Amino acid sequence: MTDQPDDGQERSLFVSWRDPVGSNHPIGRLLRRLGPDGEAYRFSYLKAVEQLEEFEPLPGLPDLHRRYESSRLFPVFANRLMPRSRPDFGLLASRVDLDRDADPFEVLARTGGRRVTDRIEVFAPPERTPAGESTLLFLARGIRDVPGAVEAVARLAAGDRLVVADQPDNESSARAILRRATDASQIGWVPDYLVEHVHELRQLNGEDPVITVEHVNDATVAAHMRLLCRLRAPWPDGYKPFADEAFQPLADLA
């Protein structure tokens, strides 16, 4: 699947930070706009950072209340974006179900740009389709931490149905368990930053979102990139995803 941006297109990504306990929190929003004059980037921290005692500003972005602007991607994110000129770019793109000529920024959005040297990750908000559906892609979490999950993932194929289940006795992920629909085997979790979105859609639509397997990688690929999933649901009238206070920018991005 190729995803090449058109001139004038604006793309938004959220930035999350993993605290020492292992929970992920939204901490920033990154905008990219492509136009006749090239690329333009903006970044702002989100209100959630004001409640995170151990969070420190990202390198090169020290002021929590400032709007940052640049004609180039900020280094803290550029370091996570593999150039298309790299010989292994095509391999990385294929692991998130994209072609060799995909937009590197889209590859970054799908992979999350995770690095072992820090706790930062990026993720894309849901998009509204012409048919009025909410759709987004995410990588399943916790595959190597759940007994039997590695084997269960190996049995999956694109298009297989997954279900999300509550597990109140699980302190780390009480509301975001991913199970295989056919045999209920647990394969991992929905990412922390999507849990409330899933439950908002469940409450507003009166039914669970549809979650299907988009792409499965083999055992040679790191566990956090083994399983790419797609979430779909009707987009409720007037609905604004990620609209709670934690996701509001501390500086105007308009």
C-alpha positions in Angstrom: 0.0 0.0 0.0 1.5 3.3 -1.1 0.8 6.5 0.7 2.2 9.6 -0.9 1.1 13.0 0.4 -0.3 15.7 -1.9 0.7 19.3 -1.8 -1.3 21.2 0.8 -1.9 18.1 2.9 -1.6 18.5 6.7 -0.7 15.5 8.8 -1.0 15.4 12.6 0.8 13.0 14.9 0.6 12.8 18.7 3.7 12.2 20.8 3.6 9.9 23.9 6.0 9.4 26.8 6.3 6.2 28.8 6.7 6.8 32.5 9.0 4.7 34.8 6.1 2.4 35.7 5.5 1.6 32.0 2.3 3.6 31.3 2.1 5.8 28.2 0.9 9.4 28.3 0.2 11.9 25.5 2.7 14.8 25.8 2.8 16.6 22.4 1.3 17.2 19.0 3.3 17.4 15.8 1.9 18.9 12.6 3.4 18.7 9.1 2.1 20.6 6.1 3.3 20.1 2.6 2.8 23.0 0.1 4.3 24.8 -2.9 7.1 26.1 -0.7 8.0 22.7 0.8 7.5 21.4 4.3 6.4 23.2 7.4 6.4 21.7 10.9 4.8 22.8 14.2 5.0 21.3 17.6 3.3 22.0 21.0 3.2 20.2 24.3 -0.1 19.0 25.6 -1.8 19.8 28.9 -1.1 16.3 30.1 2.5 17.1 30.8 1.5 19.5 33.6 0.5 16.4 35.6 3.6 14.3 34.9 6.1 15.0 37.7 9.0 13.0 36.2 8.6 14.2 32.6 11.4 16.3 31.2 11.1 18.4 28.0 12.2 16.8 24.8 15.7 17.6 23.5 15.7 20.8 21.5 12.1 21.7 22.7 12.7 23.0 26.2 9.8 25.4 26.7 6.5 23.6 27.6 4.4 26.6 26.7 5.9 27.6 23.4 4.8 26.8 19.9 7.8 25.5 17.9 8.0 26.1 14.1 10.5 24.9 11.5 10.9 24.2 7.8 12.6 20.9 8.8 11.5 18.1 11.0 12.6 18.7 14.6 15.8 16.6 15.3 14.2 14.6 18.1 11.7 13.2 15.6 14.0 13.3 12.5 16.3 10.9 14.3 13.4 8.4 14.3 12.6 8.8 10.6 14.5 6.4 8.3 15.4 8.1 5.0 14.1 6.5 1.8 17.7 6.3 0.5 18.6 3.8 3.2 18.9 0.2 1.7 16.7 -1.2 4.5 14.0 1.4 4.2 11.9 -0.9 2.0 12.2 -3.7 4.6 11.0 -1.4 7.4 8.1 -0.1 5.2 7.0 -3.7 4.4 6.8 -4.5 8.1 4.0 -1.9 8.5 2.3 -2.9 5.2 3.7 -0.1 3.0 5.6 -0.1 -0.2 9.2 0.9 -0.8 8.1 4.3 -2.2 6.0 5.2 0.8 6.2 8.6 2.4 8.8 8.2 5.3 6.6 10.3 7.5 3.8 7.7 7.1 6.3 5.0 7.9 7.2 6.9 11.1 3.5 7.2 12.0 2.9 3.5 11.6 6.1 2.3 13.3 5.8 4.8 16.2 9.5 5.7 15.9 10.2 3.8 19.1 13.9 3.6 20.2 15.5 1.7 23.0 17.4 4.8 24.2 14.3 6.8 25.3 10.6 6.6 26.1 9.1 8.5 23.3 6.7 7.3 20.6 4.5 8.9 18.0 1.0 7.8 16.9 -1.6 9.0 14.4 -5.2 10.0 15.4 -8.1 8.2 13.8 -9.2 9.4 10.4 -12.8 9.7 9.2 -13.5 7.9 5.9 -15.9 9.1 3.2 -18.3 6.4 4.4 -18.4 8.0 7.9 -16.2 5.5 9.7 -13.5 6.1 12.2 -10.4 4.1 11.2 -6.8 3.8 12.5 -3.9 1.5 12.6 -2.0 0.4 15.7 0.7 -2.1 16.7 -0.4 -4.6 19.4 1.4 -4.4 22.7 2.6 -7.0 25.2 3.0 -9.9 22.8 6.1 -11.2 24.5 4.6 -10.6 28.0 1.4 -12.7 27.6 1.8 -16.5 27.9 1.0 -18.1 24.6 0.7 -14.8 22.7 3.7 -15.4 20.4 2.2 -18.7 19.3 -1.3 -17.2 18.9 0.0 -14.3 16.8 1.8 -16.8 14.5 -1.5 -18.4 13.7 -3.1 -15.1 12.6 -3.6 -13.9 9.1 -4.6 -10.6 7.5 -8.4 -10.1 7.9 -8.7 -12.2 11.0 -11.1 -10.7 13.6 -9.9 -9.6 17.0 -12.0 -8.6 20.0 -11.3 -6.2 22.9 -12.1 -7.4 26.3 -12.2 -6.0 29.8 -10.1 -7.7 32.5 -10.7 -5.8 35.8 -8.2 -7.8 37.8 -5.4 -6.8 35.5 -3.9 -3.6 37.1 -1.8 -2.7 34.1 -4.4 -3.0 31.4 -7.8 -3.5 32.8 -9.8 -2.4 29.8 -7.8 -3.2 26.7 -7.2 -6.9 26.3 -6.9 -8.1 22.7 -8.2 -11.6 22.0 -8.5 -13.7 18.9 -12.2 -13.9 18.0 -12.2 -17.6 17.0 -10.8 -19.1 20.2 -10.5 -16.2 22.7 -6.7 -16.7 23.0 -5.1 -13.6 24.4 -2.6 -11.9 22.0 -1.7 -8.7 23.8 -3.2 -5.2 24.5 -4.5 -2.1 22.8 -1.9 0.7 23.4 -2.6 2.9 26.4 -3.3 6.0 24.4 -6.1 4.3 22.5 -8.0 2.7 25.4 -10.3 5.6 26.1 -10.9 6.1 22.4 -12.0 2.4 22.2 -14.4 2.8 25.1 -15.8 6.1 23.9 -16.7 4.5 20.6 -18.2 1.5 22.5 -20.4 3.8 24.6 -21.5 6.2 21.8 -22.2 3.4 19.2 -23.6 0.8 21.6 -21.2 -1.8 20.2 -17.5 -2.6 20.1 -15.3 -1.3 17.4 -14.3 -3.8 14.7 -10.6 -4.8 15.1 -9.0 -6.9 12.4 -5.5 -8.0 11.6 -3.9 -5.8 9.0 -0.4 -7.4 8.8 1.6 -10.1 10.6 5.4 -10.2 10.7 7.4 -13.3 11.4 9.3 -14.2 14.5 12.5 -12.5 13.2 10.8 -9.1 13.8 10.8 -7.4 17.2 7.7 -8.2 19.3 6.5 -4.6 19.4 6.2 -4.7 15.6 4.8 -8.3 15.1 1.1 -7.4 14.7 -0.4 -4.4 12.9 -4.1 -4.1 13.6 -6.9 -1.9 12.1 -9.7 -0.5 14.2 -13.0 0.6 12.6 -16.2 2.0 13.9 -19.0 4.3 12.9 -18.1 7.9 13.5 -20.7 9.3 15.9 -22.3 12.6 15.0 -20.3 15.5 16.5 -17.6 13.2 17.8 -14.1 14.6 18.3 -11.5 12.0 19.2 -8.8 12.8 21.7 -10.8 15.9 22.8 -10.3 15.6 26.6 -8.2 18.1 28.5 -5.0 15.9 28.5 -4.8 16.2 24.7 -5.3 20.0 24.5 -2.2 21.9 23.4 -0.4 24.3 25.7 0.3 26.6 22.8 -1.9 27.5 19.9 -1.1 25.4 16.8 -3.4 27.2 14.4 
